[in-house]
């Protein structure tokens, strides 16, 4: 019983890795879907999928508290996807993403 408890306590830090991610989106009528990931303790990423029939120019702003925001831009063709990520110099407690997409 003690061995089982020790193993469970040893695995506890592995499960407490993820942080909350808030996404604010302005898609302007485009059929864009997204999936967010807590990649590492100081890195966040997002995958954008374009399900529409128009190409889209997208801008994603990554914010992590007091650090300066990281901006990533991508052009996504219809039926394609794009992955964007940002690395910060501090541990992320909560990540804020602003996704803005416009038709090309």
N, C-alpha and C positions, 0 to 999 in steps of 0.2 A: 504494500500500500504506500509506503514511504517513497519507493522508487517511482511509482506512478505519479505521485504528487510532485516530485522533483522534476520529472520530465515535463509535466504540464506547466510548471512555473518557468522552466527553461525556455519553453516555446512561446510564452506570453509576449515577449518583446517583438517577435516576428509578426504577430497578428495586429499589433498596435502601430502600424506603419502609415496607414492612409490618413489624409487630411481632407477637410471639406473643400469643395470647389463650387463656387457660384458662377453661373453663366448668365450674362445679359446679352440678348441677341436682337439685331435689327437686320432682318433678311430681305426686306423690300419685295415681298411676293415671290422670292425664289424658293425652290424646293431643296433646301440645304438641311442636312441632318448632322449632328455632331455627337462625338463620344469623348469624354474626358478621362484622363489617366493621371494618377499620382505616381509618376515614374520613379522618383527618388525623393529623399527627404528635402532636397533643395532644387528639384526639377519637376516641372509640370508639362503635360502635353495634351493636345487635342487633335482628333481626326475629324476632318470635314468631308462629307459626302455630298456630291451634287447629283440629285435624282431628277432634276429638271431637264428641259431641252435647250436651255440657254447657258452659255459660259458665264462664270461669275468671277468678279474680283473681290476678294475677301481680305479683311484686315482684322487681326486678333491682337488685343492688348492684354498682356499678362500683368497683374498687379499683386504684390505681396507686401502689404503693409507699408513701412516707411521707405523701402527701396524704390528706386526709379523704375517706372513701368517699362516693360519690354514689348516692342511692337513687331509683329511679323505680318508680312503681306504675301498673298498667294493668288494665282489665277487658276481656277478649276474648270476644266472642260466638262461638258455634259457626260454623265455616267462615270466620272472619275472621282478619286478621293485624294486628299492631301493631309499630311501629318505635320504639325507645327509644335515646337517645343521651346521652352525658355528655362534657363538655368539661373539661379539666384545665388548670392554669396552668403545668405543666411538660411536657416531652416524655415521651411514654409509651415505656418500655423493654419492659415486659410488663404486660398488662392481665388482671386477674382478675375474672371475673363470677360472681355467685351468683344463680341463677334459682330462685325458689320460687313454685309455683303451687298454688292450692287451688280446689276446686269452689265455684261460687257458690251 
